[in-house]
Amino acid sequence: MGKQITENIKLKDPHPHRQYSYSKVDLQRRRKYINMGKGGKLNEEKKTYSWDEISRHDKKDDRWLVIQGDVYNITDWSNRHPGGSRVIGHYAGQDATDAFRAFHNDIDHVKKYLKPLKLGCVEQNQDRSIEEDFRNLRSTAEQMGLFKTSYVYFAVYLIHIIVIEVLSYLTLYYFGTGWVPLLTSILLYGIVQAQSGFLAHDFGHLSVFHNTALDHFFEYFLLAYMKGVSPLWWNHMHFQHHAKPNVMGKDPDVRLDTFMVVGDVMPVEVAKSREKSIPFDLQHKYFPVLGPPLLFPVYFHFTIYRHVFTRKLWLDLAVMLLFNLKFLLIFVPLLGWGWTLFYYEAFRVVDSMWFTWVTQSNHIPMHIEHDDKKPWLKLHLFATCDVEKSFFNDWFTGHLNFQIEHHLFPTMPRHNLYKIQPLVKSLCNKHGIPFEVKSLQKSFADILKSLKHSGEIWSAAYNAHHLS
């Protein structure tokens, strides 16, 4: 970045605890933007840009985006974006209005932070009726009070998790360590892990308190202390998924081509690009054995600790170590070291299988393709589906059975998602967008069905390209 200088630029920062330093080049650019109209406001003659011109600024070293009709140069700012450079970079050269609105609660405050980056406005010569209708729907949801939280609901939910964790210990303490109480305790602890993850998901999206400090405190408690998972790792991965779900090259959840091919596009590309490959045509058979049971105990363990150490996330590491210390202090006196290790791996498998089947049922059977700049509503409807509402389904999936509504409104408290569903369906009908609701059993079966379909596409393409 060149020689660092100590000059301060006083801007309202939504994350004031983070310290930034600026190079001379950074400061010259920021002065340039500020001088365009004092504090980031443009001169009376606003510069107007076409969508064609904006779309060309989509490189890592040249990033523009549009928010509410205004054009911003985020090239330098993206590396200091509190949510990570990848999340905001995924919208380079595109309209990020609805993504921006979905991820931020205090829009006016954040927009003040964008002022020095503003270049002008965009020519509005395209049909934006879908975007306008969706933004009207969001306004309706706000007027209906659907972003207001029931703190009683979340308090009861948290208490039920803590009670189950206590029961997992008492089962062994009172009934001994035979196979029946041991397996019962493992199942209970697996429930704690799964439900802690679902509840941490709410706090991670700031959908409970709508306050960064409070929500992140409980996110750390539930993810790092209750599960031993890095919250910043989860945020890094999950926010990219929400920004561009099922978009190849942008959504980390579909970077699966080492192990599986998904959708209709990836199988063909992989088949043509690799001389040798694993038999993807059998993936629907090996997925249940190698996927859900091993995701947490193997892959996530490696990626989480790698992320923590490479990025020096010492707070995350400290709280994660507290989880491990708590676990050992509770279970080693009851089980000894060997059976405690068995217990640890067993509950990780339970949590892993629960998480994988639930989360993938909404996405793998849907469209998986390269970024074609769909508007927010279409992007998420083509990448997600819902599962039928019931008391069990709501609890078992952590309300991710309302995946469509959650993706459209990630800061909406989960207990209100079902209320917005009829309005989303109506909007989809108006614009001819499919809205799919499945049974829980069908959503699981469709994972294997779609994997079999993608494997067959890969096999045909591979044979045609390499064996003809």
ZAMARGU-4260 file (C-alpha; in steps of 0.2 Angstrom, whole numbers, plus 5000, padded with zeros to 4 digits):
<rodrens>
0) 5000/5000/5000 | 5015/5011/5001 | 5021/5021/5015 | 5008/5023/5029 | 5004/5040/5036
5) 4995/5044/5052 | 4982/5057/5046 | 4965/5053/5052 | 4949/5054/5042 | 4934/5056/5053
10) 4919/5046/5046 | 4905/5038/5055 | 4911/5020/5056 | 4898/5006/5060 | 4912/4996/5067
15) 4922/5010/5076 | 4933/4997/5085 | 4941/4992/5069 | 4957/5002/5065 | 4961/5007/5047
20) 4976/5015/5040 | 4977/5023/5023 | 4991/5025/5010 | 4994/5042/5001 | 4985/5035/4986
25) 4970/5031/4997 | 4969/5048/5004 | 4971/5057/4987 | 4956/5047/4981 | 4946/5051/4996
30) 4950/5069/4995 | 4945/5068/4977 | 4928/5061/4981 | 4925/5073/4995 | 4930/5088/4985
35) 4917/5083/4972 | 4904/5091/4983 | 4909/5092/5001 | 4907/5077/5011 | 4903/5066/4996
40) 4889/5076/4988 | 4891/5078/4970 | 4891/5095/4961 | 4874/5100/4954 | 4878/5092/4938
45) 4877/5074/4942 | 4887/5062/4931 | 4876/5048/4924 | 4882/5031/4919 | 4875/5018/4908
50) 4873/5000/4914 | 4885/4994/4900 | 4898/5006/4907 | 4895/5000/4925 | 4895/4982/4921
55) 4913/4984/4914 | 4919/4988/4932 | 4918/4971/4939 | 4936/4966/4942 | 4946/4964/4958
60) 4956/4980/4955 | 4941/4990/4947 | 4924/4988/4956 | 4909/4999/4954 | 4891/4995/4960
65) 4874/5003/4961 | 4864/5006/4977 | 4847/5015/4975 | 4851/5022/4958 | 4868/5029/4964
70) 4885/5023/4957 | 4899/5020/4969 | 4917/5016/4966 | 4921/5003/4980 | 4938/4997/4973
75) 4948/5002/4988 | 4934/5002/5001 | 4930/4983/4997 | 4946/4977/5006 | 4940/4987/5022
80) 4922/4981/5021 | 4917/4975/5038 | 4908/4960/5030 | 4923/4955/5019 | 4929/4960/5002
85) 4921/4945/4994 | 4903/4948/4999 | 4903/4966/4992 | 4914/4961/4977 | 4901/4948/4971
90) 4890/4963/4966 | 4904/4973/4957 | 4897/4979/4941 | 4879/4976/4946 | 4864/4983/4956
95) 4867/4979/4974 | 4852/4989/4981 | 4842/4974/4988 | 4857/4965/4994 | 4863/4981/5003
100) 4846/4983/5011 | 4845/4964/5016 | 4861/4964/5025 | 4860/4981/5034 | 4848/4987/5047
105) 4853/5005/5049 | 4853/5010/5031 | 4854/5029/5033 | 4869/5027/5044 | 4878/5016/5032
110) 4874/5027/5017 | 4883/5041/5026 | 4899/5030/5026 | 4897/5028/5007 | 4896/5046/5003
115) 4915/5048/4999 | 4914/5034/4986 | 4899/5041/4976 | 4903/5044/4958 | 4886/5049/4951
120) 4869/5040/4946 | 4864/5027/4934 | 4853/5029/4918 | 4836/5021/4922 | 4831/5015/4905
125) 4828/4997/4909 | 4812/4988/4915 | 4814/4987/4934 | 4796/4982/4939 | 4802/4966/4948
130) 4814/4976/4959 | 4801/4990/4962 | 4788/4977/4967 | 4800/4968/4979 | 4805/4985/4987
135) 4786/4989/4989 | 4784/4972/4997 | 4798/4975/5009 | 4790/4992/5014 | 4774/4982/5017
140) 4783/4970/5028 | 4790/4984/5038 | 4773/4992/5040 | 4766/4976/5046 | 4779/4975/5060
145) 4787/4959/5053 | 4805/4965/5058 | 4800/4967/5076 | 4807/4953/5087 | 4798/4943/5101
150) 4811/4942/5114 | 4801/4930/5124 | 4802/4918/5109 | 4821/4919/5108 | 4823/4918/5127
155) 4812/4902/5128 | 4822/4895/5113 | 4839/4898/5122 | 4833/4891/5138 | 4827/4875/5130
160) 4844/4872/5122 | 4853/4875/5139 | 4840/4863/5148 | 4844/4849/5135 | 4863/4851/5137
165) 4860/4849/5156 | 4850/4833/5153 | 4864/4826/5142 | 4875/4827/5157 | 4862/4821/5170
170) 4858/4806/5159 | 4875/4799/5162 | 4877/4805/5180 | 4861/4797/5186 | 4859/4782/5174
175) 4878/4777/5172 | 4888/4775/5156 | 4880/4759/5149 | 4876/4759/5130 | 4858/4766/5132
180) 4861/4781/5143 | 4877/4784/5133 | 4868/4784/5116 | 4854/4794/5124 | 4866/4807/5130
185) 4875/4808/5113 | 4858/4811/5105 | 4854/4825/5117 | 4870/4833/5115 | 4868/4832/5096
190) 4852/4841/5098 | 4860/4855/5108 | 4873/4857/5094 | 4861/4858/5080 | 4849/4870/5089
195) 4863/4881/5095 | 4868/4882/5077 | 4851/4887/5071 | 4849/4900/5085 | 4867/4907/5082
200) 4861/4909/5064 | 4848/4921/5069 | 4860/4931/5079 | 4873/4931/5065 | 4860/4939/5054
205) 4856/4953/5067 | 4838/4947/5066 | 4835/4947/5085 | 4841/4963/5093 | 4845/4972/5076
210) 4860/4978/5086 | 4878/4973/5081 | 4886/4971/5098 | 4871/4962/5106 | 4868/4950/5092
215) 4887/4946/5090 | 4888/4943/5109 | 4875/4929/5108 | 4882/4923/5092 | 4899/4920/5100
220) 4891/4912/5115 | 4881/4900/5104 | 4894/4896/5090 | 4910/4898/5099 | 4906/4893/5117
225) 4892/4880/5114 | 4899/4873/5098 | 4917/4877/5096 | 4915/4885/5080 | 4923/4902/5074
230) 4909/4915/5072 | 4920/4925/5060 | 4923/4910/5049 | 4904/4907/5048 | 4900/4925/5044
235) 4914/4924/5030 | 4906/4909/5022 | 4888/4912/5025 | 4886/4930/5020 | 4894/4925/5003
240) 4881/4911/5001 | 4867/4924/5005 | 4874/4937/4993 | 4874/4925/4978 | 4866/4908/4982
245) 4870/4894/4971 | 4880/4905/4960 | 4896/4896/4954 | 4912/4904/4959 | 4903/4915/4972
250) 4894/4904/4983 | 4906/4894/4994 | 4892/4881/4997 | 4893/4875/4979 | 4912/4874/4978
255) 4910/4855/4978 | 4918/4849/4962 | 4932/4840/4971 | 4919/4828/4979 | 4902/4831/4969
260) 4895/4840/4954 | 4879/4849/4956 | 4866/4857/4944 | 4867/4856/4925 | 4882/4867/4921
265) 4895/4861/4933 | 4895/4843/4927 | 4898/4847/4909 | 4912/4860/4914 | 4921/4847/4925
270) 4919/4833/4913 | 4927/4843/4899 | 4941/4851/4910 | 4948/4835/4918 | 4956/4820/4910
275) 4954/4810/4926 | 4940/4811/4938 | 4931/4802/4952 | 4915/4793/4947 | 4903/4807/4949
280) 4889/4796/4942 | 4890/4787/4958 | 4889/4802/4969 | 4871/4799/4974 | 4877/4783/4982
285) 4892/4789/4991 | 4885/4806/4997 | 4875/4799/5011 | 4890/4789/5018 | 4904/4802/5015
290) 4895/4819/5015 | 4883/4822/5030 | 4893/4811/5043 | 4910/4818/5039 | 4906/4837/5035
295) 4908/4843/5053 | 4920/4830/5061 | 4933/4832/5046 | 4931/4846/5033 | 4924/4859/5045
300) 4937/4856/5058 | 4951/4858/5046 | 4944/4874/5038 | 4938/4882/5054 | 4955/4881/5062
305) 4964/4886/5046 | 4954/4901/5045 | 4957/4906/5063 | 4975/4904/5062 | 4978/4912/5045
310) 4968/4927/5050 | 4974/4928/5068 | 4957/4927/5075 | 4962/4926/5093 | 4946/4930/5101
315) 4937/4916/5091 | 4951/4904/5096 | 4950/4909/5114 | 4931/4906/5116 | 4932/4890/5105
320) 4945/4883/5117 | 4933/4887/5132 | 4921/4876/5123 | 4933/4862/5123 | 4939/4865/5141
325) 4921/4864/5147 | 4917/4848/5137 | 4932/4839/5144 | 4929/4845/5162 | 4911/4839/5161
330) 4913/4822/5152 | 4931/4815/5156 | 4927/4812/5175 | 4911/4802/5169 | 4918/4793/5154
335) 4937/4794/5154 | 4948/4800/5140 | 4945/4786/5127 | 4926/4786/5128 | 4925/4805/5129
340) 4934/4806/5112 | 4921/4793/5106 | 4907/4804/5113 | 4915/4820/5105 | 4916/4812/5087
345) 4898/4804/5089 | 4889/4820/5093 | 4899/4829/5079 | 4892/4816/5067 | 4874/4818/5073
350) 4876/4837/5071 | 4884/4836/5054 | 4871/4824/5047 | 4857/4835/5054 | 4864/4851/5047
355) 4869/4844/5030 | 4852/4836/5026 | 4842/4852/5032 | 4853/4865/5023 | 4856/4856/5007
360) 4838/4851/5004 | 4834/4869/5000 | 4848/4872/4988 | 4856/4857/4979 | 4840/4852/4970
365) 4838/4870/4963 | 4846/4880/4949 | 4865/4881/4951 | 4874/4891/4937 | 4886/4906/4934
370) 4881/4923/4939 | 4869/4930/4926 | 4864/4946/4937 | 4846/4940/4941 | 4837/4953/4951
375) 4836/4949/4970 | 4819/4941/4969 | 4823/4929/4955 | 4840/4925/4961 | 4834/4918/4978
380) 4818/4910/4971 | 4828/4900/4958 | 4841/4895/4971 | 4829/4891/4986 | 4813/4882/4990
385) 4802/4880/5005 | 4797/4865/5016 | 4780/4863/5023 | 4776/4872/5040 | 4772/4861/5055
390) 4778/4863/5073 | 4791/4849/5070 | 4797/4855/5054 | 4799/4873/5061 | 4809/4866/5076
395) 4819/4853/5066 | 4825/4865/5053 | 4827/4880/5064 | 4814/4888/5053 | 4825/4886/5038
400) 4809/4877/5030 | 4805/4895/5026 | 4821/4897/5016 | 4814/4908/5002 | 4808/4921/5015
405) 4824/4920/5025 | 4834/4923/5010 | 4824/4937/5004 | 4823/4945/5021 | 4838/4938/5031
410) 4836/4951/5046 | 4817/4946/5048 | 4815/4937/5065 | 4812/4918/5060 | 4795/4918/5070
415) 4788/4930/5057 | 4794/4922/5041 | 4778/4912/5038 | 4768/4928/5039 | 4776/4935/5024
420) 4775/4919/5014 | 4758/4923/5006 | 4764/4940/5000 | 4780/4933/4992 | 4769/4919/4983
425) 4758/4933/4976 | 4772/4943/4970 | 4780/4927/4962 | 4763/4923/4953 | 4763/4941/4946
430) 4780/4939/4938 | 4778/4921/4933 | 4792/4915/4945 | 4791/4897/4952 | 4788/4896/4971
435) 4791/4878/4977 | 4785/4871/4993 | 4789/4852/4997 | 4787/4840/5011 | 4802/4837/5022
440) 4803/4819/5016 | 4803/4825/4997 | 4816/4838/5001 | 4828/4825/5007 | 4824/4813/4993
445) 4827/4827/4980 | 4845/4829/4986 | 4849/4811/4980 | 4838/4813/4965 | 4847/4829/4959
450) 4864/4821/4963 | 4860/4806/4952 | 4854/4818/4938 | 4870/4829/4939 | 4880/4813/4939
455) 4872/4807/4923 | 4875/4823/4915 | 4894/4822/4920 | 4895/4804/4913 | 4887/4808/4896
460) 4898/4824/4894 | 4914/4815/4900 | 4912/4800/4889 | 4908/4811/4874 | 4923/4822/4877
465) 4936/4809/4882 | 4931/4793/4875 | 4924/4798/4858
</rodrens>
